[in-house]
Amino acid sequence: MKLNRTKLARLADVLQEMVDTGFVAGVTCMVLQDGEEQCYYEAGFQDSANRIPIARNTIFRLYSMTKPITSAAVMMLLEDGKLDLLEPVSKYLPGFLNQTVIRNGMETPVSRPVTIQNLLNMTSGLTYDGQNCVTEVRTGALFQEAADKLSSPHPLSTVEFMNRLGKIPLAFEPGEKWQYGASADVLGAIVEIVSGMRFGEFLEKRIFAPLGMKDTAFYVPQDKQSRLSKVYEATPDGLKTYHGSHLAVQNRMERNPAFESGGAGLVSTIDDYAAFAQMLLQNGSCLLSPKTVEFMTGSRLMPALQNDVNRWESMPGYTYANLLRIMTNPEIAVSMGSRGEYGWDGWLGPYMTNDPANRLTLLIMQQKTGSGTTEYTRKIRNVVFSSLT
């Protein structure tokens, strides 16, 4: 099916409504089909106080939209014969040796180790911060320690951080449940160890440079700082600038960090990320083999774990694997879509989906805390998919 560009023009109104209602300070959106740009729209500001308009070259913090890139890095090491999905994480990170799990309120030895596949599928027993269990509390404390040390003379490095994380009791036995957490950060450390180069260096050499992603990195150098969007948070008095370092990712992105977060640390532009998304949609181009892309974007969770995914508001109809949501049942989804469509989003609202059946890519970029997939994301999806004729 082909996109109707006249119908896609409705996206401009949706984006303007997002700004006019104070939902976001600024937002951009791009749609591509068959490798050609079908539309690009923008509305609002990257810096409201100084009235700096959002633009095509605005740099955005990706947060969890870093994860698909980390997944691609792991796929490269699978292709190179340097990783096996069933290898225990402890082979590379000794902090994961002799792990324990919280069961019935007690800390007991795990019955099986965390594997590379557990990390890719978020079935590792690792969590993010929270108050629901000991794992979440201690994970939150470790992330806070890392955030506090970001500008210190001795910040936590990627590998050191993940070895520390491995010593925290798991929330459940590996493979027993699905829970979103810090698994992708561990994968970043494994890529670093296996490749023999820093994680960011590996990404630059194997992904960013070949694809011409010149503005994608773990920090923003001084000569590009003017293009970095501000971050905003919703308050009772409207949008306010947010200055925190969520998940130990620096807010101003000014330093080349010791901790390169495979789950949340990258910045990018909409054109840079389009290059990455198009690489996947074009069967890996020169970076990955078609069979690898098929595996990366077509895997599934075991059926027994699917209910854990379905509890997320926007996830009905999707499974999760290789750090991606993958549409398996569009008939129960909460927005229009296609079987086999895949992608992910980020804490500040960046969003990507690829639809192989219709050869299209949808990208949204914004910077508001606690966003992920929002009601406006779903409205934008509905405009795009209803424009297929």
N, C-alpha and C positions, 0 to 999 in steps of 0.2 A: 504494500500500500504506500501511496505517496502523500507527503504532507501538503496541506493546502495553506499556502503562505498568508492568504487573506484571513483565514481563521486564526492563524498563529498571531496575527496582529492584536488579538484580544489580550495577549500577555502584557502588552504595554499598560493597559488599564489595571490589570491585577497588580503589577509592580507599583504603579502610582498610588493605588489604594493602600498598599502596605506602608508606604511612606506617609501619605496624608492622614492615616489613622494613628500614626505613631507606633505602628507595629515594629518597624525597623527604621534606622536612620538612612540606610541606603541599601540597594540590592541590584544585582545584575543577573541576567539570564541569557543563555545561549542554547540554541537547538541546531543540531547538524543531522543531515541524512545523506547517505551514500558519499560520505567524506566531504560534503559541501555544506557550508553554513547556510541555514535556512532563515535564521533571524538572530539578532542580538538586541537586547533592550536593557536599559539602565534607568534607575530613578533614585533620587535622594543624594545623600552626602557620605563621603568616607570620614569626614570630620565636620560635624554639625556646627560646633562652636565657631569654627573659622570659615564656615561656608565653603568648604572644599568639596566639589562634586565627586561622587563616585565615578570611576572611569574604567575603561577596558583594561588599563594597565595597573589598576589598584591591586595591591598585594593583600591577600587574606590569610589568616591563620586557619589551617585546615582542620585542626583537631582530629577527630576520628576518620576524616576522609584521608588521613595519612595511611590508614590500615590497608586499603587495596594496593597501595604502592609497596608496603611491606610484604604483602602476600606475593606480589609479582617478584620481589627480590628472592623470597623463599623458593618460588617456582624455578627461578634461574638456577639455584643451587641444586634443586632436584634434577633439572636437566643436565647439570654438570656432573651428576653422580656423586655429589658430596654430602647429600642428606638422604635419609630414609624416614618416611613418615612415622614408623613405629619405633624409631630410636628414642630412648629416654632422654629427657632434657638434661638430666644429671651427667650425661656423657660430655656435655659441653659446659655446664654450669654446676660446679660442685655444691653450691648452695641448695640444690635440689636433691641431694643425697639424703637418705633416711628421713623422708618427709613424713609429716603427721597430718591427720585429718580430724576435724571436730565431728564427733558422732555421739548423739544423745548427751550433748553438753560436755563430753570428755575428749581429751586429746589422745588419739591412738595412732599407731603406725598405719600408713596406707597399705592397701592390699596389692596395689599395682602402681607403677611410676607414671608421672606425667610424660606424655609423648609429644613429639612435634605435631602430630595430627590433632591431639587434644588442644594445643595452642591455636592452631589454625581454625578450629571449629568452636572455640570458646567452651570446651567441655573439660577444662583443666582443673577446675576447683578454685582457680584464682578469681579474685573479685576486684572491684574498685572500692573506694572508700564508702562508708556507710555505718549504720548503727544496728544492723539486723543480726550480726554475728561477730564473733571474735575476729574472724578473718577480715571482715570489712573494717573494723575498728583499727586493727594493727596495720592494715594496708594503708588506711588513711593517714595514720601517724607517720609511716615511712614516706609517703608522698609529701607530707608537710615538711618533714625533715629535709627532703631533697629540695623543696621549694625554698626553704629558709637558707639553704647553702648555695643557691644559684649564683650569687655574687660574691661568695666567700673565697678565700684562697684555696680551700679544699672542697670543691663541690663533688657530689657523688657522680661517678662515671656511669656509663650505660651498663657495663658488665658488673661493676661493684653493686649498683642499685639492684640489678636482677638477682645476683647471688643473695643479697639481703632479703629480697622478696621471697625467694625459695625457702627460706627458713620459717616463714609464717605458716601456721597450720592451714590446710586447705579447707574450704567450706563444704566440700563433698568429695567423694572418691572420683578420681579421673574417669571420665566417660559415663558417670552416673547421671549427670544433669547437664543442662545448658545454662550458663550464666555469663553475661557480658562482663568483661573485666580486663585485667592488665596483661592478658596473654600476648597481644601483639608487641608490647614492650619487650617481653622475653624473647620473642622472635628476632627483634632488632639486635639484641645482644648476641644471639646465636649466629646471625648473619655476620656480625663483626668478628666473632671467634673463628668461624669456618673460613671466611674469606681472607683473614689476615689483614684486613684494613678497617678503619673506622666505618661504622654503618653509613654515615653521611657520605664518605668517600666512595663506598661501594655503589650507593644510589646514584651519585654524580657520574661515575664512570660507566655504569652498566645501563642506566635508565635516562637520567636527565640530559646528559650531554648528547647521546645519540638521538634523542627526541627533540633537541633544541629547547628544553625547558630551562631557560636561562634565569628565571626568577623563582625557582623552586629550591628550597634549602631549609636547614634547621635554624637559620637566623637571617636577618636583613641587614646588609652592610650599610654604612652611613650614607653612601651616595644614592641609596634606594629608600631611605627611611621616609622621605616625603610622600611616597606612594603607599605606605602601610596604613591600612584603615584603622581607625579607632575601634575599640570594643565597647558595646553598650549593654546595659541591663535594664529591664523593666522595673520601675518603682511606682508607688502610688502617685508620684508627681511627674510621671512620664519617664522617658528614656534618660538615663544618666550614664556618664562614662564609667567604664569598669577598669580597674587598675590591678586586679589580682593576677596571680600566676597559677591558674587552675592546672591540676595534674602535673605540677612541677615544670610547666612550660612558661617561659618568661613572657611577660605581656608585651614589652616593647621589642622583643626579638633582636636586641642589639648585639649580643655576644654569641660567638660560636660556642654552643653549650657543651659541657662535659657529658651531660646526659642527653642523648639523642633519642627521643621517644618515638619508637616504632608504632605506637598507638595514637599519638596526638601531636607530634612536634613540628611538622612541616608547615611552611608557608608556600603559597603559590598564587598565580593569577588564573583567571578563567581560561585564557588561551593556552597557558602551560598545561593545565589539567585536561583541557580538550585534547591536547596531543597525546597524553597518557591514555585517556579513554578511547580515543580513536585507534591507538595501537592495539588495545584489547579487541575492539570491534573488528579490526582488520586482521584477525587471527594471529596477532603477535607481531606483525610486520617482520622486521629483522631481529627483534629482541627475544621473542618466545616462539616456540613451534606451535602450529595450530592444535596439535594434540594436547600440549600443555595448557593452552588457553581453554580448550574444551574441558579439561579436568578442573582447572581453576574455577571456571564459571558455571560448571554443570554438576558439581558435587551436591550431595544431600546429607542432612542429618539423619541418624537412625530414627525411625518413626516414633520410638518410645520417648524421644527427647523433643518432639515437635511442639507439644503443648507449652513447653517453657518459652518458646519463641512466640507462639500465638498470643501470649498474654501482653505483649507490647502493643500499644495502641495502633500503630501503623503497620504491624507485621503480619496480620492475617493474610494468608495467601502465599507467604514467603517461607522458605526454609533459610538456613544459614550455614555456610561452609566457606573455608578459605578466606575468612574475614570479609565476606560479602553476603548481602541478602540476595536471594535468588528466587524469582517468582515461579512457583510450581502449581498454584491453584488460583488463577485470576478471578474465578467465579466467586470466591469468598473474600477477595481483597476489598479495601475501603477506598480505593481510587482506581481509575481505569489503568490498564496495563496489559502486558503480553506475557504469555508463558515463556520462560527462559530469560526474561529481563533480569538484570543484575546491577548492583552498585552499592553505595553506602552514603552516609551523611556525617556531619560533625556537630559537636556541641554548640558551635556558634552559628549553625545553620547552613554551611556549605553542603551541597547535595549533588550527587551524580547518579544517573542511571543510563545503562546501555541496553538497547532493545535489538538483539540480533535479528529477530524475525522481520523487523521493519527497518533495520540498518540505521537506527537513529541513536543519538546521544542527547541527553538533557542535562544541563549544568545550571546550578543556581549558586550564587555567592552572596553571603551576608555575614554580619558579625554581631549577633546578639546572644547573650548567655542563655543556656538552657533551651536551645532551639531544637536541633535535630530535625526531624521531619515534622513540620507544623501544618496547621490547617491551610495556610497559603501554599505550602509545598504541594499539598494534595490538590488544591485548586489549579495550580500551574500544571501539574500532571494531567488533570482532566482536560484542560485546554489543549495541551499538546497531543494527547492520545485521541481526543475527539476530532482533531484536525487531520487525522489519517483518513484518506478517502480512496 
